[in-house]
C-alpha cells in the first residue's frame, strides 16, 4: 500500500539539477540561484540531483553547498506512472512523496533535449519549460534552423553532416561546406549547449579538426557561415500570452562567445542591458523572438539569441535555449529583472505557467 504525503498550504516543488551532460556543473550553479531565490513560504522544496552516471538522489543538505550534494543524499525512484505522481526513497518504497510541480534546472543532453521532459510527462508531474517536442526541436540546431527557415525567420547560411557521412565522404563534405559557406566557418555539435565543442575554422586543416572535435560531443555537426555581428539576446516568458524582454548584448572577451567566455571568471565578457541598438532594431528583435518561440512550440521560457550585422543592422537568428542558464551571470534572469520581474517573481511565474500548461493538456479528452 502506497502512502501519499500531501501539504495543504504549500506546493511540493522539485528542483532537479545535475544530469549526464557536459553542462552538469553549470546546472548546479543555476540550481543554486533558483534555490536561493525561491519563495520558501509558498513551496516545500525537494532538491533532486542526477549524477553524471544517471542516478537520482534526494539532496537533504544546505542549498548553499550544492557542489557537494552527493555527500548528503539518498537514492530515490521517480516511477513513470502518473498514479504515483512523485518519488519514493529506495530504502522506503511504501511512502510516496507527491510533487505538484518540477523545475528541471538542467542544460544540455538528457536535459533540455526532451529527455527529462518525457520522464516528467510519464510521471504526470507539471514541469517548467517547453514540452518534449519544443525541447527536442530547439535543442537540435539543424532541426531548429529548418523549422525557423520554413517560417521565414532570417538566419545565417548553414549546412550539416552526420558522423557516418563524415566517415564515408570527408572530401565531399569539406568541398560542400567551403563552397556554401566560405571561410571562416563556425562548426558546432548539433545537440549541445553552453558553446561546448564549438570551433572557428579558418582554413581546410582547421575545418577538419573542428568537425572531428564537434563529433566528440554529438553524431551530427552543423556548420555556419561567419557573421560579423553583435550578439543580442532576448528573454521570452509565457505559454500563449508572451512577454519578450528588452534585448541585451554580450561582448565576448574571447574571439567568440565560447564556454570559457561564458563561465570562466578570468574572461570578463561585458553585458549591456539594454543593448546599444536603435529602437527599431530592438523591436524587430523582440518580434522575431516571439515568432521563433511560437514556431518551435516553446512553453514557459526561452532565451532567443540573434546576431545583428555591423554593416547593415540586419537581424539574424542564432539559436534558442529552452532552459537557459540561471547562474549569477546568466542573461535570462538579468533580462527579466530589467523588465521589473525579480528572480523570486520569475520562479513563481514559471511554476504557474508549468501548472497552467499541464492543466490545459489534461482538459483535453480522448
Buried (B, 14 or more C-beta within 10 A) or exposed (E): EEEEEEEEEBBBBBBBBBBBBBBBBBBBBBBBBBBEBBBEEBBBBBBBBBBEEEBBBBBEBEBEEBEEBEEBBEEBEBBEEEEBBBBBBBEEEEBBBBBBBBBBBBBBBBBBBBBBBBBBBEBBBBBBBBBBBBBBBBBBBBBBBBBBBEEEBBBBBBBBBBBEBBEEEBEEBBEBBBEEBEBBBBBBBBBBBBBBBBBBBEEEEBBBEBBBBBBEBBBBBBBBBBBEBBBBBBBBBBBEEBBBBBBBBBBBBBEBBBBBBBBEEEBEBEBBBBBEBEEEBBBBBBEBBBBBBBBBBBBBBBBBBBBBBEEEBBBBBBBBBBBBBBBEBBBBBBBBBBBEBEBBBBBBBBBBBBBBBBEEEEEEEE
